[in-house]
């Protein structure tokens, strides 16, 4: 975990809510992933190419934020894809959402990272809602473990 990087990974999903509400069938065009591990930001429009790094035995947290305005982006689930590669995250990921201590009105989801090093990527799906609305939006990034 050298280089001054934090032990636990926080993955932030920034959502252009205005664009997504107007065009709900093209979710990939209105979301961008970033994290606190200095990983390069996602190429907008391609969340499936975004890879976030995690540290063995640490935790991984997902939070959602609006690109503009005060909409609430709540992460409702994180699921490994059936052909998703390595089991980097301990599954099943607990379904309980926790209050975000920095923004009590926003929910975050946390998962434990496997305690032994696993090379390669894990593909997964993040589901989220806007303002606790009825539509659940899925996006499909990846994670990998720091050596």
PyMOL commands that set and color helices and strands:
alter all, ss='L'
color gray80, all
select helices_A, chain A and resi 17-22+27-30+47-49
alter helices_A, ss='H'
color red, helices_A
select strands_A, chain A and resi 9-15+31-35+51-54+59-66+73-85+98-100+103-112+121-130+137-139+142-145
alter strands_A, ss='S'
color yellow, strands_A
deselect
rebuild
show_as cartoon
